[in-house]
Each structure stands twice: as C-alpha cells, then as structure tokens.
Amino acid sequence: MPLPPSQKYRTVLACIVVASAAIVTASAFAWPEKVVAAEATPGLYCYEADGFRYEYHAPTGHEGLYDLRADSVVDVLHNHAEVGARCRRALEKKLHVNSLESLRGEYDDTIRRLKALGYL
C-alpha cells in the first residue's frame, strides 16, 4: 500500500536531514587540523611553497617554517633559513607590505595585553 503524499514528503525530508548531518560531520573530520587552526587564528599569515609552509603570527611576531612532507610538525626555520627568507619576501609581496612587522600595528591592544600577562 503506497504512503500518503504528506508521509512521503516527511520521509524524504528526514532522509535529506540525516544525509546532510552525515556529510557535515564527515567533512569536519576530513580536514587537516592545522589548516582549520590556521584559518581560525587571528593574525596568522601563511605562505606555502616548495613543500614548506611559512607562518607569521602578527600579535607575537613569531615566525616558523614547517616541512609539509614530514610527518611531524616541527619548526625547521633554523635549518632552512634561505627558504624561510624567500617565503617571507613572497608573503610580504602577496600582502602588499614592506615588512611583516607593519602588520603588528593592527594588534597593538592584543600585544599590550599579552605583555601585561607576561606572555611576551
């Protein structure tokens, strides 16, 4: 016996809702954690080239270089200074700034609070 039209629509709607929830949940776990974190971190500017990822955190002034081919997340800037300098210049060009330090002005209040708390 066929279902009445209103019951069909409810069944189809329930299937769509369940499928959508499954897709959203699966996509949340499929994204690499570091990409999500980088997008969610205010003041973090990134540039990728030659299998490396250069990061500059404007509020703290910290910069790092990470080998994307390696399994671990270890800052290798001291081992690959020339790659870091090249990425830094490319990021400055991409952001249209003379120096990445000029980006810190936007975070003066955050820097002041971090210093007051002893983090900087």
Secondary structure, DSSP 8 states (H G I E B T S, - for coil): ----HHHHHHHHHHHHHHHHHHHHHHHHHHS-HHHHHHHHSTTEEEEEETTEEEEEETTTTEEEEEETTSSS--B-TTT-HHHHHHHHHHHHHHHT-S-GGGGGGGGHHHHHHHHHTT--
